């Protein structure tokens, strides 16, 4: 049984506030996103591959995949508002992408198989990591590539968030952010690992949130803001150092068996 740690209404409200058009690039994205793009450029092939992003609203990653790698892009999301935003984003940026509105866990879901299936900031919202990754695999062609990314809310990031925004932590499966816990689904699903690593270095933006506004938390949030200002555009050389204890993101790339 798969437990969702967030509900559709949460995401409908979330996507309402997103302003379009939205795309990512090395020119206009924060350092943690640029670290993801570096991984894509190094490990993913270019060409007319068909890619599906699960939980992909509002499509900014897919825009990059289409423009940079030439992929034919599709998005699956179960938020109606998220799907509307994705269609509008594609229209504004002139991207010929498809949008499927549906639930990954629904037995009624009918989609073709894709050369590449990916999700970023998705699997950590579910209690059973192996099951949600298995659902990704169901939509992937034999020999295709699976790309997974999750924020790392453990280590020093957890220390800040459990004080500043414990509700945010409650919406995430923290065990999914431990790279060692990925071994279970890798073995169970027979995946060939292409890449697995914490990336982006120390990223204070991960804990730059404050829903509990006590005096102590206001002071702590000020510390978070100072750290963000220091590390956002400075000390970039330190971002090559990564660890579960302080890095902002965990990413894996796998090949499905033939």
Phi, psi and omega in degrees: 000128182260123177262126175274132181271354173224155180252164184301322179300325177301315183284326175301315179293321181299314185286338178302327185274354184282131179264140183243158002283158182224124174214165181242152177194168176294339183281322190238010184252154178293164186303326181292323176292320179300326178295322176296316181297324177299319178295315179304311185296328183277325191248344184258138179284154173266163179133181185275058176277150177264122185240140174241128171256125180269132187065040194270002179299143358264022170094013184294324176293319181295324175301315179296316179302320181290312184289320187271319186251353177079020184285152168271120196249145176220148180238137171243125177212147181261001174270119178301319178295321177297321178293320177300316180296322180293314178301317180294320178298315177300318181296314182296325183262004177059047179255124180279065183258158176256147178234122177252125178261109183186170183260124180306331185264005180278133176292344180275354181293127180232105179228154173288175174267152188238158177288330181217132176238134184218160169206146183226115184072040182237305190296337182284356177267013182230151186282328185251101185295316182298320181294316182291325176291323177300323177295323174301316185295329179299336183260008185251135177293151173304134182082358181281172184255136175250128180237123181236139175219139177221146172292152178257104180257025177257184177063222181295329178297320178293321181302315178290313188292327181293344175262317186275324185207069180297335178295325177297317179299323183295339180271008183229144172272099186295335178295334180288351182262005176261114184303330180293331179286347176286343180302326184295311181285331176300313181289316182298322185262000176065038185278142172267117182284128174260322182201137171206120185191150166287140184225166172089350181066196180292124186228091181299340178301336180299323183247021179276066183215150180207096178264341179253099193264055171285167179300317179300317181290327176297320177294318180293323178294326176297319176299317179299320179295319179296316178298319179297317180296321180292315189268345187296309182242003181239171177053035184298333180297336180286344184289349176284347178267128186223148181196154173302335185285337184213347183291157185270346189207149175236131182225145175222145175233131185225156174249133178283139178299150176284000000 
